[in-house]
Amino acid sequence: MRVALMVDQLQSRVPGGTGRYAAELARALERTREPADELAGWVARGASGRLDLPIRIHSLETPSRLLSRLWERGLGPAPRNADVVHATTLLVPPARRSALVVTVHDVVPWTHPETLTARGAGFHRRMGARAASEADLIVTPTVAVAGQVRHVLAPRAEVISVPPGFSSDLSVPDDARERRARYVGEGGYLLFVGTAEPRKGLDTLLDALCESPLRGQSLVVVGPRGWGGVDVGQQAEARGIGGRVTVTGRVDEADLAAMYAGASLVVMPSRAEGFGLPVLEAMTLGVPVVTSDDPAMREVGGGATQTFPAGDPTALGAAVVRVLSDSTLRARMIDEGRKRARDFDWLDSARTMWNLYARLAL
């Protein structure tokens, strides 16, 4: 069986969680494939020697921007010589002779279009419509998103939840304290991990820091800036809390693990998520987590996290204080979080995907 995996998201300026998904899936599929199976990655143009993946990379020799415009219309080149093509995002190639699998990470373009650019929301909606009519299988990261996809897109194909796993590369280094010192001083802090963009609810988190229950807390924001002009440092200064907010930008895996290890807790105030990878990362590394009541993040947390109504800074502050002030609750969250995190394994996910590919290739 020959599988073509679309990994062009890894060439994006901000690959984000979907880029990490594509990379981790590629590595896990390669580790679990049978000797007779073939796995190749495909990109729009170039990158054959630049992507850190253990598989052969093929190029469609078409610029990404042009390719996306062609594929919106079902036109243009597509991966060749494959029994199954798996689009790991909504950059969906035209249906040819191969079976088509599409991962739909979330339904934000339909439920929260105001948190995307007009062009981005329109593109994803059109591609979603194509996936609904042409895909032979739609994969989602959570059961919550699977239900949302069925409701919003009404696809002709089956929708199956195949959760991602925890990156084995993310382990706390021996020099974690020294690594943290490059960014923050001693002492605990609240930690946000993700791309700074409107959907992530960072405005809610900054507002919560202004209220009296959290006036003694500091915040570290790790991750690149996305679209929408969300300048966290500037927004913190405008609220008069600039001295309590540190923005690191993108960091490497070792620094990220070190930042997790030093956090009092991780806060994910997103208005909508498809999975919420930092929730899983924090639980695995023994850090308690507070999230909004987004259905996907509640599902990933599995009862091991504390939640608050999305967009409510007062409720967010109360949840944070509850965790920080109750040592029994905190210890229970850490223990339950570690147990819950063991339910997510990339190799298990990859084996499930190979079984699904084989069913489609028959």
Residue pairs with C-beta under 8 A, 6 or more apart in sequence:
1 36
1 37
1 38
1 83
1 84
1 357
1 358
1 361
2 37
2 38
2 40
2 81
2 82
2 83
2 84
3 29
3 37
3 38
3 39
3 40
3 82
3 83
3 84
3 85
3 86
3 357
4 40
4 41
4 42
4 58
4 79
4 80
4 82
4 84
4 85
4 86
4 98
5 22
5 25
5 26
5 29
5 39
5 40
5 41
5 42
5 55
5 86
5 88
6 22
6 41
6 42
6 43
6 79
6 85
6 86
6 87
6 88
6 89
6 91
6 93
7 22
7 23
7 26
7 41
7 42
7 43
7 51
7 53
7 57
7 88
8 42
8 43
8 44
8 64
8 67
8 89
8 91
9 15
9 16
9 18
9 19
9 22
9 88
9 89
9 91
10 19
10 22
10 23
10 43
10 47
10 51
10 53
11 43
11 44
11 46
11 47
11 51
11 64
12 19
14 195
14 224
14 225
14 226
15 22
16 195
16 226
17 105
17 194
17 195
17 274
17 275
17 277
18 88
18 89
18 105
20 167
20 277
21 88
21 103
21 105
21 141
21 164
22 88
22 89
23 51
23 52
23 53
24 164
24 165
24 167
24 346
25 88
25 164
25 346
25 349
25 350
25 353
26 39
26 41
26 53
26 54
26 55
27 53
27 54
27 346
28 165
28 346
28 347
28 349
28 350
29 39
29 55
29 350
29 353
29 354
30 39
30 53
30 54
30 55
31 347
31 350
32 347
32 350
32 351
32 354
33 39
33 354
34 354
37 354
39 55
40 55
40 56
40 57
40 58
40 79
40 82
41 51
41 53
41 55
41 56
41 57
41 58
42 57
42 58
42 59
42 60
42 79
43 51
43 57
43 58
43 59
43 60
44 59
44 60
44 62
44 63
44 64
44 67
45 59
45 60
45 61
45 62
45 63
45 64
45 67
46 59
47 57
47 59
48 57
48 58
48 59
49 57
51 57
58 79
60 67
60 76
60 77
60 78
60 79
61 77
62 70
62 76
62 77
66 76
67 76
67 77
67 91
68 91
68 123
70 76
71 91
71 92
71 93
71 94
71 127
71 130
72 123
72 126
72 127
72 130
74 94
74 95
74 130
74 134
75 94
76 93
76 94
77 93
78 85
78 93
78 94
78 96
78 98
79 85
79 93
79 98
82 98
83 98
83 99
83 357
83 360
83 361
84 98
84 99
84 100
84 101
84 357
84 360
84 361
85 93
85 96
85 98
85 99
85 100
85 101
86 101
86 102
86 103
86 353
86 357
87 93
87 100
87 101
87 102
87 103
87 131
88 103
89 103
89 105
90 102
90 104
90 123
90 124
90 127
90 128
90 131
91 127
92 100
92 102
92 127
92 130
92 131
92 134
92 135
93 100
95 134
99 136
99 137
99 357
99 360
99 361
100 134
100 135
100 136
100 137
101 135
101 136
101 137
101 138
101 139
101 356
101 357
101 360
102 131
102 135
102 137
102 138
102 139
103 138
103 139
103 140
103 141
104 128
104 131
104 138
104 139
104 140
104 145
104 149
104 153
104 274
105 140
105 141
105 145
105 274
105 275
106 145
106 148
106 272
106 273
106 274
106 296
107 145
107 148
107 149
107 152
107 153
107 272
108 115
108 116
108 124
108 199
108 272
108 274
109 116
109 120
109 121
109 124
109 125
109 128
110 125
110 128
110 152
111 148
111 152
111 272
112 199
112 271
112 272
113 121
114 198
115 197
115 198
115 199
115 228
115 271
115 272
116 124
116 199
116 227
117 227
117 228
120 227
128 152
128 153
129 153
131 138
131 153
131 155
132 138
132 153
132 154
132 155
132 156
133 155
133 156
135 155
135 156
135 157
136 157
136 360
137 157
137 158
137 160
137 356
137 360
138 149
138 153
138 155
138 157
138 158
138 159
138 160
139 159
139 160
139 161
139 162
139 353
139 356
140 146
140 149
140 159
140 160
140 161
140 162
140 274
141 161
141 162
141 163
141 164
141 274
141 275
141 296
142 161
142 163
142 274
142 275
142 295
142 296
142 299
142 300
143 161
143 299
144 295
144 296
144 298
144 299
145 161
145 274
145 275
145 296
146 159
146 160
146 161
148 295
149 155
149 159
150 159
160 356
162 349
162 352
162 353
162 356
163 275
163 300
163 343
163 344
163 349
164 275
164 277
164 280
164 344
164 346
164 349
165 344
165 345
165 346
165 347
165 348
165 349
166 280
166 281
166 284
166 341
166 344
166 345
166 346
167 253
167 281
167 346
168 346
169 253
170 253
170 256
170 257
170 281
170 284
170 285
171 257
172 257
172 258
172 260
172 261
172 285
173 179
173 254
173 257
173 258
175 258
176 257
176 258
176 261
176 262
177 258
177 262
179 254
179 255
179 258
179 259
180 258
180 259
180 261
180 262
182 255
183 220
183 246
183 248
183 251
183 255
183 259
184 218
184 220
184 246
184 262
187 218
188 262
188 263
188 264
189 217
189 218
189 219
189 220
189 246
189 262
189 263
189 264
190 205
190 214
190 217
190 218
190 219
190 220
190 263
190 264
190 265
190 266
190 267
190 320
191 219
191 220
191 222
191 259
191 260
191 263
191 264
191 265
191 266
191 267
191 282
191 287
192 200
192 202
192 205
192 219
192 220
192 221
192 222
192 223
192 266
192 267
192 268
192 269
192 278
193 222
193 223
193 256
193 259
193 260
193 266
193 278
193 281
193 282
194 200
194 222
194 223
194 268
194 270
194 278
195 223
195 224
195 225
195 226
196 202
196 221
196 223
196 224
196 225
196 226
196 230
196 231
196 232
196 247
197 225
197 226
197 227
197 228
197 230
198 228
198 230
199 270
199 271
199 272
200 230
200 269
200 270
200 271
201 269
201 270
201 271
201 292
201 310
201 311
202 221
202 230
202 232
202 235
202 269
203 235
204 269
204 292
204 310
204 311
204 312
204 313
204 316
205 219
205 267
205 269
205 313
205 316
206 219
206 232
206 235
206 236
206 239
206 241
206 245
207 239
207 313
208 214
208 269
208 313
208 314
208 316
208 317
208 320
209 215
209 217
209 219
209 236
209 239
209 241
209 244
209 245
210 239
210 240
210 241
210 313
211 313
211 314
211 317
213 317
213 318
213 320
213 321
214 317
214 320
214 321
217 244
217 264
217 320
218 244
218 245
218 246
219 236
219 244
219 245
219 246
219 267
220 245
220 246
220 248
220 259
220 263
221 232
221 245
221 246
221 247
221 248
222 248
222 249
222 250
222 251
222 256
222 259
223 249
223 250
224 249
224 250
225 231
225 249
232 245
232 247
233 242
233 245
233 247
236 242
236 244
236 245
248 255
248 259
251 259
256 281
257 285
260 266
260 281
260 282
260 285
260 287
261 285
261 287
263 282
263 287
264 324
265 282
265 287
265 288
265 289
265 290
265 320
265 323
265 324
266 278
266 279
266 282
266 287
266 288
266 289
266 290
267 289
267 290
267 291
267 316
267 320
268 276
268 278
268 279
268 289
268 290
268 291
268 292
268 297
269 291
269 292
269 310
269 316
270 276
270 291
270 292
270 294
270 297
270 310
271 292
271 294
271 310
271 311
272 294
272 296
272 310
273 294
273 296
273 297
274 296
275 296
275 297
275 300
276 291
276 294
276 296
276 297
276 300
278 289
279 289
279 291
279 297
279 300
279 301
279 305
280 300
280 341
280 344
282 288
282 289
282 337
283 289
283 301
283 304
283 305
283 337
283 338
283 340
283 341
284 337
284 338
284 341
286 334
286 337
286 338
287 334
287 337
288 305
288 306
288 323
288 330
288 333
288 334
288 337
289 301
289 304
289 305
289 306
289 333
289 337
290 305
290 306
290 307
290 308
290 316
290 319
290 320
290 323
291 297
291 298
291 301
291 305
291 306
291 307
291 308
292 307
292 308
292 309
292 310
292 311
292 316
293 307
293 308
293 309
293 310
294 310
297 305
297 307
298 305
298 307
300 344
301 307
301 337
301 340
302 336
302 340
302 343
303 336
303 340
304 333
304 336
304 337
304 339
304 340
305 333
305 337
306 319
306 322
306 323
306 333
307 319
308 315
308 316
308 318
308 319
309 315
322 329
323 329
323 330
323 333
324 330
